[in-house]
């Protein structure tokens, strides 16, 4: 499902080259739940951005679902990202002027052709998230846990090959965090490939596998 070969990412900062990733090889089979962990500055965010087609490697190759996405231009990367990758962020990233249903249907706006079946899927996902009575509410009328469930529903709308979660429980109280992790585990149990970035050892322990980064390299990779 996910294959990275010798992936590096270099940035120019104040006239100096910074090696955010220094040669990462990583394979993730379909349906696996992987936690990416490591200290601040280890390369977690850079790796997530490359996995999500938000950034491109300076060198190396990235294949997702048998497609080499490492050489995509911005337009192809954007279209592929919308169709094949779902994102769940720490800060939810819901649009405040849109209703719950409209937020979940947001990926539909970026399609080049109509997809009328997506509205029925959005309703089904929100029912699954326990939010079927909240379709017309706006984000400021929801709790943090409810907002994150909306974000998960939106991430799953296009039936992505890969679900990426960036510190998805970081802004939640312990009960809401447990609920959200339970939903992610439920989604994974139904066959979804999940990559979750976290600094929380307890959250990482819920994954099947932990990949530890340090200084832009994989320090160790183990089953949990």
Secondary structure per residue as TSV (DSSP state, phi and psi in degrees):
chain	resnum	aa	ss	phi	psi
A	1	X	-	360.0	-56.3
A	2	X	E	-115.8	129.3
A	3	X	E	-140.3	115.2
A	4	X	E	-112.2	131.9
A	5	X	E	-125.6	111.4
A	6	X	E	57.6	37.4
A	7	X	E	-75.7	125.9
A	8	X	E	-121.8	157.4
A	9	X	E	-144.5	119.3
A	10	X	E	-115.5	140.4
A	11	X	E	-122.6	149.8
A	12	X	E	-97.5	115.1
A	13	X	E	-127.3	112.8
A	14	X	T	57.0	38.9
A	15	X	T	82.3	-0.7
A	16	X	E	-115.9	148.0
A	17	X	E	-87.0	128.7
A	18	X	E	-110.0	126.9
A	19	X	E	-96.0	93.1
A	20	X	E	-71.5	-37.1
A	21	X	E	-128.2	134.6
A	22	X	E	-123.2	43.4
A	23	X	E	102.9	77.2
A	24	X	E	-104.6	125.8
A	25	X	E	-112.5	124.2
A	26	X	E	-150.5	131.2
A	27	X	E	-122.1	130.5
A	28	X	E	-126.6	115.0
A	29	X	-	-72.1	159.7
A	30	X	T	-59.5	135.9
A	31	X	T	85.7	4.6
A	32	X	-	-88.8	152.1
A	33	X	E	-112.6	111.3
A	34	X	E	-119.3	135.2
A	35	X	E	-104.3	130.7
A	36	X	E	-101.6	120.3
A	37	X	E	-130.9	163.8
A	38	X	-	155.3	163.4
A	39	X	-	-69.3	167.4
A	40	X	T	-56.4	134.2
A	41	X	T	84.9	6.0
A	42	X	S	-78.9	-17.3
A	43	X	S	111.8	6.5
A	44	X	H	-59.4	-49.4
A	45	X	H	-66.2	-39.3
A	46	X	H	-63.0	-43.5
A	47	X	H	-62.0	-43.3
A	48	X	H	-61.1	-42.3
A	49	X	H	-63.2	-36.8
A	50	X	H	-71.2	-43.9
A	51	X	H	-59.1	-34.5
A	52	X	T	-89.3	7.5
A	53	X	T	59.7	27.6
A	54	X	S	-90.1	-13.3
A	55	X	S	-148.7	162.2
A	56	X	-	-119.3	148.3
A	57	X	-	-64.6	147.9
A	58	X	S	-71.4	-32.9
A	59	X	E	-155.5	165.3
A	60	X	E	95.4	179.9
A	61	X	E	-127.5	146.0
A	62	X	E	-131.1	117.0
A	63	X	E	-109.7	130.9
A	64	X	E	-124.6	123.6
A	65	X	T	53.5	44.6
A	66	X	T	68.2	14.6
A	67	X	E	-114.3	128.2
A	68	X	E	-79.1	104.1
A	69	X	-	-98.4	-1.5
A	70	X	T	-70.5	-17.1
A	71	X	T	-111.2	10.2
A	72	X	-	-64.3	142.2
A	73	X	-	-78.0	175.8
A	74	X	H	-60.2	-40.1
A	75	X	H	-67.5	-45.6
A	76	X	H	-66.4	-38.7
A	77	X	H	-64.1	-41.2
A	78	X	H	-63.8	-44.6
A	79	X	H	-66.1	-43.4
A	80	X	H	-64.4	-42.5
A	81	X	H	-60.3	-43.0
A	82	X	H	-65.5	-35.2
A	83	X	H	-87.9	-32.6
A	84	X	H	-118.8	-6.2
A	85	X	E	-131.0	131.7
A	86	X	E	-108.8	141.5
A	87	X	E	-120.4	137.2
A	88	X	E	-126.8	121.9
A	89	X	E	-109.5	159.0
A	90	X	T	-59.3	-39.0
A	91	X	T	-97.5	17.0
A	92	X	-	72.5	-47.7
A	93	X	-	57.6	42.0
A	94	X	-	-89.0	147.9
A	95	X	-	-85.6	122.0
A	96	X	T	-65.1	-25.9
A	97	X	T	-85.7	-9.3
A	98	X	S	-97.8	150.9
A	99	X	B	-73.3	171.6
A	100	X	H	-55.0	-49.8
A	101	X	H	-62.3	-42.4
A	102	X	H	-65.6	-36.7
A	103	X	H	-64.2	-42.1
A	104	X	H	-65.5	-34.7
A	105	X	G	-83.6	2.1
A	106	X	G	-53.7	-41.9
A	107	X	G	-58.7	-25.6
A	108	X	G	-61.5	-30.8
A	109	X	G	-66.2	-20.0
A	110	X	G	-98.6	4.6
A	111	X	-	-81.3	149.2
A	112	X	S	-86.6	-13.2
A	113	X	S	-134.0	154.2
A	114	X	-	-62.0	148.5
A	115	X	-	-140.3	73.3
A	116	X	T	-61.2	-22.0
A	117	X	H	-69.7	-16.0
A	118	X	H	-69.1	-29.4
A	119	X	H	-65.8	-41.7
A	120	X	H	-64.0	-38.3
A	121	X	H	-65.4	-39.2
A	122	X	H	-61.2	-44.5
A	123	X	H	-60.4	-43.5
A	124	X	H	-64.2	-42.7
A	125	X	H	-64.5	-41.6
A	126	X	H	-68.9	-32.5
A	127	X	H	-65.6	-42.4
A	128	X	H	-61.8	-32.3
A	129	X	T	-85.0	1.3
A	130	X	T	75.9	27.7
A	131	X	-	-122.6	20.5
A	132	X	T	-65.4	-18.5
A	133	X	T	-92.8	4.4
A	134	X	-	-118.0	16.1
A	135	X	T	-57.0	-37.3
A	136	X	T	-96.5	3.2
A	137	X	-	-77.0	157.5
A	138	X	B	-104.8	161.5
A	139	X	G	-53.3	-34.9
A	140	X	G	-72.3	-4.8
A	141	X	G	-99.4	6.6
A	142	X	S	-115.9	156.9
A	143	X	-	-77.6	169.0
A	144	X	H	-60.0	-43.0
A	145	X	H	-62.8	-39.2
A	146	X	H	-66.6	-40.3
A	147	X	H	-61.9	-39.7
A	148	X	H	-69.1	-32.5
A	149	X	H	-67.1	-37.0
A	150	X	H	-61.4	-43.5
A	151	X	H	-62.7	-37.8
A	152	X	H	-66.7	-43.2
A	153	X	H	-59.3	-44.2
A	154	X	H	-61.4	-42.0
A	155	X	H	-63.5	-28.2
A	156	X	H	-93.8	-4.9
A	157	X	T	-55.6	-43.9
A	158	X	T	-88.8	12.3
A	159	X	-	51.0	62.2
A	160	X	-	-68.8	153.2
A	161	X	S	-69.0	-32.0
A	162	X	E	-136.3	129.9
A	163	X	E	-106.5	121.5
A	164	X	E	-108.3	129.1
A	165	X	E	-124.0	118.6
A	166	X	E	-104.6	101.8
A	167	X	S	47.0	53.6
A	168	X	T	-65.5	-16.3
A	169	X	T	-109.1	6.7
A	170	X	T	-63.6	-27.9
A	171	X	T	-106.5	18.5
A	172	X	S	-115.2	152.4
A	173	X	-	-72.0	169.5
A	174	X	H	-61.2	-38.8
A	175	X	H	-68.1	-46.2
A	176	X	H	-64.0	-38.2
A	177	X	H	-61.9	-43.3
A	178	X	H	-63.2	-40.2
A	179	X	H	-62.7	-45.2
A	180	X	H	-65.9	-43.4
A	181	X	H	-62.0	-38.5
A	182	X	H	-60.9	-39.7
A	183	X	H	-66.6	-41.6
A	184	X	H	-63.0	-41.1
A	185	X	H	-64.6	-37.5
A	186	X	H	-64.7	-43.3
A	187	X	H	-61.5	-43.6
A	188	X	H	-62.5	-41.9
A	189	X	H	-60.9	-22.2
A	190	X	T	-91.9	10.8
A	191	X	T	108.3	1.1
A	192	X	-	-77.4	134.0
A	193	X	E	-77.4	127.6
A	194	X	E	-129.1	131.4
A	195	X	E	-121.6	121.2
A	196	X	E	-119.9	126.9
A	197	X	E	-97.1	129.5
A	198	X	-	-153.4	155.2
A	199	X	S	-105.0	-2.0
A	200	X	-	-93.4	116.4
A	201	X	H	-61.8	-35.5
A	202	X	H	-67.2	-38.2
A	203	X	H	-67.2	-45.0
A	204	X	H	-59.9	-34.2
A	205	X	T	-66.9	-16.0
A	206	X	T	-78.1	-16.9
A	207	X	S	-79.6	165.4
A	208	X	S	-76.4	-24.1
A	209	X	E	-150.5	143.7
A	210	X	E	-120.4	129.8
A	211	X	E	-112.9	114.1
A	212	X	E	-98.1	126.5
A	213	X	E	-105.1	147.5
A	214	X	E	-152.4	128.4
A	215	X	T	53.6	39.2
A	216	X	T	78.5	9.1
A	217	X	E	-128.0	157.9
A	218	X	E	-77.5	115.4
A	219	X	E	-77.2	-46.8
A	220	X	E	-159.7	161.2
A	221	X	E	-140.4	116.3
A	222	X	E	-144.8	155.5
A	223	X	E	-76.8	150.1
A	224	X	-	-97.5	360.0
